[in-house]
Amino acid sequence: MATLVLAAVCCGLYPLIVFGIGQVAFRDQANGSLITDKDGTVRGSRLLGQGFTADRYFQPRPSAAGNGYDAANSSGSNLGPTSQKLNDLIKARISDYRKENGLADTDSVPADAVTASGSGLDPHITVRNAQLQRPRVAKATGLSVEKLRGLIEQHTDGRAFGVLGDPGVNVLSLNLALDTLAAKP
């Protein structure tokens, strides 16, 4: 009898209560923090990175999650700081980043531009990383660098609780806003 009561409470009643609280108090988060466009089409989640490779888009962090930004294969590369393979990969990414964004060989490159996050799915880049990509995106879209500065500021998430972490730019929401802005005559 105790097994049946505990099964009903732990496997039925408790999950329903937690689900109900989540839907009432945290509806957006409980449903994946989805980003939809005007016609209701889901474009992605604010919580998961997506790959963008065209020059007209801001580039996300590199991903080590499966084939691109595969949430089913979320993981890091498992390469340690003494790994020659990781060292070579980062050097190649630094060179590519400088070339793509028109930087000099001596210009520093933000760490998030050349290293994957622990999950491989981080949706944010640093504000500095986004600012360094502005000239490339401006050239490809025809938008002014100043217009892009404002767009970056609009899509920058602040510190958690006002003090934890650093501000980050959500790449998916930034690129969707960029598409909307570039489509206007």
C-alpha positions in Angstrom: 0.0 0.0 0.0 2.8 2.4 0.9 4.4 1.7 -2.5 1.2 2.6 -4.4 0.7 5.8 -2.3 4.4 6.9 -2.9 4.2 6.0 -6.6 1.0 8.1 -6.9 2.5 11.0 -5.0 6.1 10.9 -6.4 5.3 9.9 -10.0 2.0 11.6 -10.5 1.0 14.3 -8.1 4.4 15.9 -7.5 5.4 16.2 -11.2 2.0 17.7 -12.0 2.3 20.3 -9.3 5.9 21.3 -10.4 4.7 21.4 -14.1 1.7 23.6 -13.1 3.9 26.0 -11.1 6.4 26.2 -14.0 3.6 27.0 -16.5 2.1 29.7 -14.3 5.1 31.3 -12.8 7.8 30.7 -15.4 6.0 30.0 -18.7 8.7 31.3 -21.0 11.5 29.4 -19.3 9.5 26.2 -18.8 8.8 26.1 -22.5 12.4 26.5 -23.7 12.7 30.3 -24.0 11.7 30.1 -27.6 12.1 33.0 -30.0 9.3 33.2 -32.6 8.8 35.6 -35.5 5.7 37.6 -36.3 3.9 34.6 -37.9 4.6 32.4 -35.0 7.4 30.3 -36.5 9.9 29.2 -33.9 13.4 30.5 -34.9 15.3 29.0 -32.0 15.8 29.3 -28.2 17.5 32.2 -26.3 19.3 29.5 -24.4 21.0 27.6 -27.2 23.6 28.8 -29.7 23.2 28.4 -33.4 25.7 28.5 -36.2 25.9 31.5 -38.5 28.6 31.5 -41.1 27.6 34.2 -43.7 29.5 37.5 -43.5 26.2 39.4 -43.0 25.8 37.8 -39.6 27.5 38.1 -36.2 29.4 34.8 -35.6 28.8 32.8 -32.4 31.3 31.0 -30.3 32.8 27.9 -31.8 31.0 24.8 -30.8 32.3 21.4 -29.8 28.8 19.9 -29.6 28.5 17.2 -32.2 27.9 18.4 -35.7 27.7 22.1 -35.1 25.3 23.3 -32.4 23.7 19.9 -31.8 21.9 20.0 -28.4 21.7 16.2 -28.4 25.5 16.1 -28.3 26.2 18.9 -25.9 29.8 18.7 -24.7 33.1 20.3 -24.7 36.1 19.1 -26.7 37.8 17.5 -23.6 41.1 18.9 -24.8 43.2 20.2 -21.8 45.4 23.3 -21.6 48.5 21.2 -22.4 47.0 19.7 -25.6 48.9 20.5 -28.7 45.8 19.8 -30.8 43.9 22.5 -28.8 46.8 24.9 -29.1 46.9 24.4 -32.9 43.1 24.7 -33.2 43.1 28.0 -31.3 46.0 29.4 -33.3 44.0 28.6 -36.5 40.9 30.2 -35.2 42.7 33.3 -34.2 44.2 33.6 -37.7 40.8 33.0 -39.3 39.1 35.5 -36.9 41.6 38.3 -37.7 41.3 37.7 -41.5 37.5 37.6 -41.5 37.2 40.7 -39.4 40.0 42.8 -41.0 42.2 42.8 -37.9 46.0 43.3 -37.9 48.2 40.4 -36.9 49.0 42.1 -33.6 45.4 42.8 -32.6 44.1 40.8 -29.7 41.2 38.5 -30.2 38.6 37.8 -27.5 38.8 34.3 -26.0 35.2 33.6 -26.7 35.8 34.0 -30.4 38.2 31.1 -30.5 37.2 28.8 -27.7 34.1 26.7 -27.3 32.0 26.8 -24.1 31.8 23.8 -21.8 28.5 22.8 -23.3 29.3 23.9 -26.9 25.9 25.6 -27.0 26.5 29.0 -25.4 24.2 31.5 -27.1 26.2 34.6 -26.0 29.4 36.3 -27.1 31.1 39.1 -25.3 30.3 42.7 -26.2 33.9 43.2 -27.4 33.6 40.2 -29.7 30.4 41.7 -31.2 32.0 45.1 -31.5 35.0 43.7 -33.4 32.6 42.0 -35.9 30.7 45.2 -36.6 32.8 46.5 -39.6 32.5 43.1 -41.4 28.7 43.0 -40.8 28.3 46.6 -41.8 30.1 46.1 -45.1 28.1 42.9 -45.9 24.7 44.4 -45.0 25.1 48.1 -46.0 24.1 49.2 -42.5 26.2 51.8 -40.7 28.6 50.8 -37.9 26.8 53.1 -35.6 23.4 51.5 -36.3 25.0 48.1 -35.5 26.4 49.5 -32.2 22.9 50.4 -31.2 21.6 47.0 -32.2 24.3 45.3 -30.2 23.4 47.4 -27.1 19.7 46.4 -27.5 20.6 42.7 -27.5 23.1 42.7 -24.7 22.0 40.8 -21.6 23.3 42.4 -18.4 25.0 40.8 -15.4 22.9 38.2 -13.5 21.3 39.9 -10.5 23.3 43.0 -11.5 26.6 41.7 -10.2 27.3 38.2 -11.4 29.2 37.5 -14.7 29.8 39.8 -17.6 27.3 41.2 -20.0 26.8 39.1 -23.1 25.3 39.5 -26.5 22.7 36.9 -27.6 23.8 36.1 -31.1 20.5 34.5 -32.3 18.3 37.5 -31.2 20.9 39.9 -32.6 21.0 38.2 -36.0 17.2 38.0 -36.2 17.0 41.7 -35.4 19.6 42.3 -38.1 17.5 40.4 -40.6 14.5 42.5 -39.7 16.5 45.8 -39.9 18.2 44.8 -43.2 14.8 43.9 -44.8 13.4 47.4 -44.2 13.8 49.7 -47.2 
